[in-house]
Amino acid sequence: MTRVAMVLLVFLAGQVVGSDALPIREVTVFKDGHAMVLRSGVMPTNDAGDVTLSELPQPILGTFWAFERQDGAALRSVKAGSVEEPTEVEPGNLQHLLLLSTDEHMTLTLQDASTVTGTLVKVIGGINGTALVQSDTLVAIPMADIRRVHFSDASAAQAREQATVQRNRLTIDLGWERTPGTQADVGMMYIQKGLRWIPSYRVTILDEDTARVELQATLVNELADLQDVSAHLVVGVPAFAFAHTIDPIALQQQVAQLGPYFDRADQTGYAMSNAIMAQTARMAEAGGGRYAGDEIAPPPDVEVGGTESKEDLYVFHVDHLTLAKGERLVVPIATAEVPFEPIYTLTLPVAPPTEAWQYFNTDQQRQIASMLSKPAATHVLRMTNSTEHPFTTAPALIIRDGRPLAQGMMTYTAKTSKVDLEVTKAVDIRVETTQKESTRNHDGLEWNDHTYARLNLEGTAEVTNYKDRRVKLEVTKYVLGIGDGASHDGDVEQVDFYTDLDWSSPDFQWYRWYGWPWWWSRLNGAARITWELDLDPGEHVDLTWQWHYFWG
């Protein structure tokens, strides 16, 4: 029986083969899906005293560093390449088996149910070619016509194809001061994409001014098997200038395909910086995501250690982490009781100048009118971060008396700082707003050889507390123009037109619908008016404010 030799190009980058894998000792995990991996251990050496590994990492450019901790040896270089190794390949189908079965006696059943019995002499043209069978005569049979084969000798089932497999190799070249040892203590560190952590909070309201804040981490591992490693979960903004460029040591030009939790951060608004990569997309998939039914539980040997601050980053430590590639893990990280104050906030929408309305189409005018007619107060928990670590940006589930109230978004909050966690819209605080032009002076301003009219306006917000308890209400109103005054000790402050207004808010969408004249921002700025009120049950208050702007 003859065997056909062939070369198979099998690239096994990033996979552990055999027992020559360098153990992972530590991982430092960022929320954007990158992780710094530290591998080290005592490994056997070859005849030249070098350590050869079969696993090639896929680090981002400039982050791969190898080292040695071996007495009498020094690191000289690290080389990535490939070697050919002999192997045996089982036949993949009937035609492949026939290719390996020359000189075997057999009975062939053909497509028309006829049979041919004889000895297979050879196959011409490979799998899709022609089989030559010596029967009473030499018969040529198209391989595609053969449907079944009966072998006279059962040993034909052991047929294997001799092949050559090309495997990647990473060689750590050590310079020895003496005769090379049989083993060496070596290691490497690098930053690679494929391991991330997703934080989430549970905020339980304990009483009228105290809440318990619990942080847990969901780890998504598509990097490598982790066995009893130390994990460091980082809160902060990683700055990897070459995050999308693979280091040449990987012998690859592209990053391995990862799951949906590793989409590029810039596709989900990297400007959020500390926000979780793809968190918005994951929240939108609630109830229907790919992993919606996964049962995730931490193994009993996982231990959450202490915390520490490094430069502008904050680190949570998780010890004895075991997590296979492809697995997910949920582990509690921290819990603390913090003080909070129940606050109701109300932001009154900004209305465009009357003169600009004519430039909006009917649908745009309808959207603006709807926005102006539905201001609503929001119930928030104003929490003081009295813990030893910052709050990170993450979804927060709010619980009271064992029942969920809402899910909001916790934003980054430094120690001792305050954060507003939204609970729900306060429908029992009714708001009605109006605004009108009080006077108009057509010669209000002479500037740059042009006359501009001055329009004086007044707005009113009728606020009523229909709750059965006293509430603290903070009201904010922005106006385009110059603020002149406000009732009820309202604070009027001119603000920067470009930096102090939230242009990403839907309330300002209309601003992009109109080509504003060049003089608008020079003559008219923006003003912010704020009130702090304590409203008793059933109390009604009329807030008024005055402002003006120039129009030419």
C-alpha positions in Angstrom: 0.0 0.0 0.0 1.5 3.3 -1.0 1.1 6.7 0.7 0.9 10.1 -1.0 2.9 12.9 0.7 1.7 16.4 0.7 2.4 19.7 2.5 -0.4 21.2 4.7 0.1 24.8 5.8 -1.5 24.8 9.2 -0.9 28.0 11.1 -1.5 27.6 14.8 -0.8 31.2 16.0 -2.3 31.9 19.4 -3.0 28.2 20.2 -1.2 26.2 22.8 0.3 23.0 21.4 1.9 20.4 23.6 3.4 21.1 26.9 5.7 24.0 25.9 3.2 26.8 26.6 4.5 29.5 28.9 2.1 29.9 31.8 0.0 33.1 32.2 0.7 34.5 35.7 -1.0 37.9 35.6 -3.4 39.8 33.4 -4.2 43.5 33.6 -7.6 44.0 32.0 -9.0 47.2 30.5 -12.6 47.9 29.8 -11.9 48.5 26.1 -11.0 44.8 25.5 -7.2 45.1 25.8 -5.2 43.2 28.4 -1.6 43.2 29.5 -0.5 39.6 29.7 2.4 38.4 31.9 3.8 35.0 31.2 6.7 33.4 33.0 8.0 30.0 34.1 10.9 27.5 34.0 10.9 26.0 30.6 13.1 23.2 29.0 15.9 24.3 26.7 17.1 22.8 23.4 20.6 21.7 22.6 21.6 25.3 22.1 20.3 26.4 25.4 17.4 28.3 23.9 13.7 28.1 24.9 11.3 27.2 22.1 7.6 27.9 22.4 4.8 26.9 20.1 2.5 29.7 21.0 2.8 33.1 19.3 1.0 36.0 21.0 -0.7 38.7 18.9 0.4 41.9 20.7 -0.3 45.4 19.5 2.7 47.2 18.0 5.5 48.0 20.5 4.2 46.2 23.5 6.0 42.8 23.3 8.8 42.5 25.7 10.6 39.3 26.7 12.9 38.7 29.7 14.9 36.1 31.6 15.5 35.5 35.3 18.1 32.8 34.9 21.5 33.0 36.6 24.3 32.7 34.2 22.2 33.6 31.1 21.2 36.7 29.4 18.4 37.4 26.8 19.9 37.9 23.4 16.9 37.9 21.1 13.4 36.5 20.4 12.7 35.0 17.0 9.3 34.2 15.5 9.2 31.7 12.6 7.8 28.4 11.4 9.1 24.9 11.2 7.9 21.8 9.3 6.9 18.7 11.2 5.8 15.3 9.8 2.3 14.2 10.6 -0.4 11.8 9.5 -3.8 12.9 8.1 -6.9 10.7 8.1 -8.8 10.6 4.9 -11.6 13.1 4.8 -14.0 11.3 2.5 -14.5 8.2 0.3 -12.5 9.5 -2.6 -9.6 10.5 -0.3 -9.6 7.0 1.1 -9.4 5.5 -2.3 -6.3 7.7 -3.1 -4.6 5.9 -0.1 -5.8 2.4 -1.0 -3.8 1.4 -4.1 -3.1 -2.4 -4.3 -6.1 -3.1 -2.1 -8.7 -5.7 -3.3 -12.2 -4.2 -3.2 -15.7 -4.1 -4.6 -17.0 -0.8 -5.8 -20.7 0.1 -6.0 -21.3 2.6 -8.7 -24.0 5.3 -9.1 -26.2 3.0 -11.2 -26.0 0.3 -8.5 -23.7 -1.9 -10.6 -20.5 -3.3 -8.9 -16.9 -3.8 -10.0 -14.6 -6.2 -8.0 -10.9 -6.1 -8.4 -7.6 -4.5 -7.2 -7.2 -0.8 -7.3 -4.2 -0.1 -9.5 -4.0 3.7 -9.3 -6.0 6.9 -9.3 -5.4 9.3 -12.1 -6.2 13.0 -11.5 -6.7 13.0 -7.8 -10.0 13.0 -5.9 -12.0 14.2 -8.9 -10.1 12.0 -11.4 -10.4 8.3 -12.5 -9.8 5.1 -10.6 -8.1 2.2 -12.5 -9.3 -1.2 -11.2 -7.9 -4.6 -12.4 -10.8 -7.0 -12.7 -11.1 -9.4 -15.5 -9.9 -6.5 -17.5 -8.5 -3.1 -16.5 -11.6 -0.8 -15.8 -11.5 3.0 -15.6 -14.1 4.4 -13.3 -14.8 8.1 -12.7 -14.3 8.8 -9.0 -17.5 10.8 -8.9 -19.5 7.6 -9.9 -18.3 5.6 -6.9 -20.9 5.4 -4.1 -19.7 2.6 -1.8 -16.5 0.5 -1.3 -16.2 -3.0 0.3 -12.6 -3.8 1.2 -11.4 -7.4 1.4 -8.8 -6.4 4.0 -10.0 -4.5 7.1 -6.6 -2.9 7.5 -7.5 -0.5 4.8 -9.3 1.5 7.5 -5.9 2.4 8.9 -4.8 4.2 5.8 -3.1 7.5 6.6 -1.6 10.2 4.5 1.9 11.3 5.3 2.0 15.1 5.4 4.0 18.0 6.6 2.5 20.5 9.0 4.0 24.0 9.3 3.9 25.2 12.9 4.8 28.6 14.3 7.7 28.7 16.8 8.9 31.4 19.2 12.5 31.0 20.1 13.9 32.9 23.1 17.7 33.0 22.4 19.7 33.0 25.6 23.4 33.7 25.9 25.0 31.4 28.6 28.1 32.2 30.6 28.7 28.5 31.0 27.4 25.3 29.6 23.7 25.8 28.8 21.3 24.4 31.4 18.5 22.0 30.6 15.9 24.6 31.6 15.6 28.3 32.0 13.4 30.8 33.8 12.0 33.1 31.1 9.0 35.3 30.5 7.3 37.8 28.3 4.7 40.6 28.6 2.6 42.1 26.0 -0.7 43.9 25.4 -3.3 42.0 23.3 -7.0 42.4 22.5 -9.3 39.6 23.6 -10.0 40.0 27.3 -12.2 42.7 28.8 -14.2 43.4 31.9 -17.7 45.0 31.9 -18.7 46.6 35.2 -22.2 46.9 36.6 -23.7 48.3 39.8 -26.6 47.4 42.0 -27.7 50.3 44.1 -30.0 49.3 47.0 -31.8 52.1 48.8 -31.6 51.3 52.6 -33.3 54.3 54.0 -34.0 57.9 53.2 -30.3 58.9 53.0 -28.2 55.7 52.7 -27.7 53.4 49.8 -25.6 50.2 49.4 -23.6 50.3 46.2 -22.3 46.9 44.9 -19.9 46.6 42.0 -19.5 43.4 40.0 -17.4 42.6 37.0 -18.3 40.5 34.0 -15.2 39.1 32.3 -15.3 38.1 28.7 -12.3 35.9 27.7 -11.5 35.3 24.1 -7.7 35.5 24.6 -6.4 32.3 26.2 -7.0 29.8 28.9 -6.4 31.4 32.4 -5.5 29.0 35.2 -5.1 30.4 38.7 -3.9 33.8 37.6 -3.9 37.2 39.3 -6.2 39.7 37.5 -6.1 43.4 37.8 -9.2 45.2 36.6 -8.5 48.8 35.6 -10.7 51.8 35.9 -9.5 54.6 33.7 -8.8 55.5 30.1 -6.1 53.4 28.3 -4.0 55.2 25.8 -2.7 52.7 23.2 -1.6 54.7 20.2 -1.1 51.6 18.0 -4.1 49.6 19.3 -5.1 48.6 15.8 -1.6 47.6 14.5 -0.4 44.1 15.2 3.3 43.7 16.2 5.4 41.8 13.6 6.3 39.2 16.2 2.8 37.7 15.7 3.6 36.7 12.1 0.1 38.0 11.2 -1.1 41.2 9.7 -4.7 41.2 11.1 -6.2 40.7 14.5 -7.9 37.4 15.1 -11.7 37.7 14.7 -13.3 38.3 18.1 -16.9 38.3 19.3 -19.3 41.3 19.4 -18.0 42.4 22.8 -14.7 43.4 21.2 -16.0 45.8 18.6 -13.7 48.8 18.1 -14.1 51.4 20.7 -14.4 54.2 18.2 -17.5 52.5 16.7 -19.3 53.1 20.0 -18.2 56.6 20.8 -14.7 56.4 22.1 -15.2 60.0 23.2 -16.9 58.5 26.3 -13.4 57.4 27.2 -14.1 55.8 30.5 -17.5 54.4 29.3 -17.6 50.7 28.6 -16.8 49.8 25.0 -20.0 48.8 23.3 -22.1 49.2 26.5 -24.8 51.1 24.7 -25.1 48.3 22.1 -25.2 45.7 24.7 -28.0 47.5 26.7 -30.0 47.8 23.5 -29.8 44.1 23.1 -31.5 43.5 26.5 -33.6 40.3 26.3 -32.4 39.4 22.8 -28.6 39.5 22.9 -26.4 36.7 21.8 -25.5 35.9 25.4 -29.0 36.6 26.9 -29.4 33.1 28.2 -25.9 32.4 29.4 -25.6 31.1 32.9 -22.5 32.8 34.4 -21.2 32.0 37.8 -17.8 32.6 39.5 -15.9 29.5 40.5 -15.5 29.2 44.3 -11.8 29.7 44.3 -12.0 33.2 42.9 -10.9 35.8 45.5 -11.3 39.5 45.2 -8.3 41.3 46.7 -7.5 44.9 47.5 -7.4 48.0 45.4 -4.8 50.5 44.5 -4.3 53.7 42.5 -1.6 54.0 39.8 -1.2 57.4 38.2 -4.5 58.2 36.5 -5.8 54.6 36.7 -7.4 52.7 39.5 -7.1 48.9 39.9 -9.2 46.2 41.4 -7.5 42.9 42.2 -9.0 39.5 41.6 -6.8 36.6 42.7 -6.9 32.9 41.7 -8.8 33.5 38.5 -9.5 30.5 36.4 -11.3 31.1 33.1 -11.1 29.1 29.9 -11.0 30.8 26.5 -14.6 31.4 25.4 -16.0 31.5 28.9 -17.6 34.4 30.8 -17.4 35.1 34.4 -19.3 37.3 36.8 -17.5 38.1 40.1 -18.4 40.6 42.9 -15.8 43.3 43.3 -16.7 45.8 46.0 -19.6 46.9 48.2 -20.1 49.9 50.4 -22.7 52.1 51.9 -22.8 55.7 50.8 -24.9 58.7 51.7 -27.4 60.1 49.1 -29.9 62.9 48.9 -33.1 62.5 46.9 -33.2 65.4 44.4 -35.7 66.3 41.7 -34.1 68.1 38.7 -35.9 70.0 36.0 -34.3 71.3 32.8 -36.5 73.6 30.8 -35.9 73.3 27.0 -34.3 76.0 25.0 -36.6 77.7 22.4 -35.2 79.1 19.1 -35.7 82.8 18.4 -39.1 83.6 16.9 -37.4 84.9 13.7 -35.8 81.5 13.1 -39.0 79.6 13.0 -39.8 80.5 9.4 -36.7 78.6 8.3 -37.9 75.3 9.8 -40.1 73.0 7.8 -43.4 71.7 9.1 -42.1 68.5 10.6 -39.2 70.4 12.3 -41.6 72.9 13.8 -43.8 70.1 15.1 -40.8 68.5 16.8 -39.7 71.7 18.4 -43.3 72.3 19.7 -43.5 68.8 21.1 -40.1 69.3 22.9 -41.2 72.7 24.4 -44.6 71.4 25.6 -43.3 68.4 27.6 -40.7 69.4 30.2 -40.6 66.9 33.0 -38.8 66.7 36.3 -36.5 63.8 37.0 -36.0 62.0 40.3 -32.3 61.4 40.9 -30.2 60.0 43.8 -27.4 62.5 44.4 -24.8 60.1 45.9 -21.5 61.1 47.6 -18.7 58.7 46.8 -17.4 58.0 50.3 -15.7 54.8 49.2 -11.9 54.2 48.8 -12.2 54.0 45.0 -13.9 55.9 42.2 -17.2 54.9 40.7 -16.7 53.9 37.1 -19.1 54.4 34.1 -21.5 51.4 34.2 -25.2 50.5 34.1 -26.7 50.7 37.6 -29.8 48.7 38.8 -31.7 50.6 41.5 -33.5 48.4 44.1 -35.8 49.4 46.9 -37.6 46.9 49.2 -36.4 44.1 47.1 -38.0 45.4 43.9 -36.3 47.2 41.0 -37.1 50.9 40.6 -35.1 51.6 37.4 -31.8 51.1 35.6 -29.7 54.1 35.1 -26.1 54.9 34.1 -23.5 55.5 36.8 -20.8 57.9 35.5 -17.2 58.2 36.6 -17.1 59.8 40.0 -13.9 60.5 41.9 -13.6 59.8 45.6 -15.5 62.4 47.7 -17.3 63.7 44.6 -21.0 63.5 43.9 -23.0 61.9 41.1 -26.6 62.1 40.1 -28.1 58.6 39.3 -31.4 59.0 37.5 -34.3 57.0 38.9 -37.3 58.0 36.9 -39.4 60.8 35.5 -41.4 62.5 38.3 -44.9 62.7 36.8 -46.3 64.0 40.1 -44.4 67.3 39.6 -46.4 69.1 36.9 -44.8 71.8 34.8 -46.4 74.3 32.3 -44.2 76.8 30.5 -44.9 79.9 28.4 -42.8 82.6 26.9 -43.6 85.9 25.2 -42.0 88.9 23.7 -42.6 91.9 26.1 -41.1 94.8 24.1 -39.1 95.3 20.9 -36.8 98.2 20.1 -36.0 98.4 16.4 -33.0 100.6 17.0 -31.6 98.5 19.9 -28.0 98.4 18.8 -25.8 100.1 16.2 -22.8 98.0 15.3 -20.5 97.7 12.3 -22.6 100.1 10.3 -25.7 98.0 10.8 -28.7 98.5 13.1 -30.0 95.5 15.1 -33.4 95.3 16.9 -33.5 94.4 20.6 -36.1 91.9 21.6 -37.0 91.7 25.3 -38.7 88.5 26.4 -40.2 86.9 29.5 -40.8 83.3 30.3 -42.9 81.6 33.0 -42.8 78.0 34.4 -45.8 77.0 36.6 -44.5 74.2 38.8 -46.8 72.2 41.2 -45.8 69.4 43.6 -48.6 66.8 43.6 -46.5 64.4 45.7 -47.5 63.7 49.3 -44.1 64.8 50.6 -41.8 67.7 50.5 -39.4 67.7 47.6 -36.2 69.5 46.8 -36.3 70.7 43.2 -33.4 72.1 41.1 -34.5 74.0 38.0 -32.2 75.0 35.1 -33.2 77.1 32.2 -31.0 78.1 29.3 -31.8 81.0 27.0 -30.1 82.2 23.8 -29.3 85.8 24.4 -28.4 87.9 27.5 -30.1 87.1 30.8 -31.7 90.0 32.6 -33.3 88.6 35.8 -35.3 85.9 37.5 -37.9 85.5 40.2 -37.5 83.5 43.4 -33.8 84.3 43.9 -33.0 82.6 40.6 -29.3 82.8 39.7 -28.6 84.3 36.3 -25.2 83.6 34.7 -23.8 84.2 31.2 -22.2 81.1 29.9 -19.9 80.3 27.1 -22.0 79.8 24.0 -19.9 77.0 22.6 -18.6 75.0 25.6 -21.3 75.3 28.3 -24.3 74.2 26.2 -24.9 70.5 25.7 -25.1 70.5 21.9 -25.4 66.7 21.8 -28.8 66.9 23.7 -31.9 66.3 21.7 -33.1 69.7 23.0 -30.5 71.4 20.8 -31.2 69.4 17.7 -33.0 72.3 16.1 -29.9 74.4 16.3 -28.3 72.5 13.4 -31.4 73.0 11.2 -30.7 76.6 10.6 -27.8 78.5 9.0 -27.2 81.1 11.7 -26.0 84.5 10.6 -22.3 85.3 11.4 -23.2 88.1 13.8 -25.5 86.0 16.0 -22.9 84.6 18.4 -21.0 87.9 18.5 -24.0 89.9 19.7 -25.9 87.2 21.6 -24.4 84.7 24.0 -26.2 82.3 26.2 -27.4 82.5 29.8 -28.1 79.9 32.4 -30.7 80.5 35.1 -31.0 78.2 38.1 -33.3 77.9 41.0 -33.2 75.7 44.2 -36.7 75.2 45.6 -38.2 73.3 48.5 -41.8 72.5 47.6 -44.3 71.2 50.1 -47.1 68.8 49.1 -49.6 70.6 46.9 -47.4 73.8 46.7 -47.5 75.8 43.5 -44.9 78.3 42.3 -44.6 80.5 39.2 -41.0 80.9 38.1 -40.3 83.9 35.8 -37.2 85.0 33.9 -36.3 87.8 31.6 -33.8 88.0 28.8 -33.1 89.8 25.5 -31.3 89.2 22.2 -30.4 91.3 19.1 -31.6 90.5 15.6 -30.6 92.2 12.4 
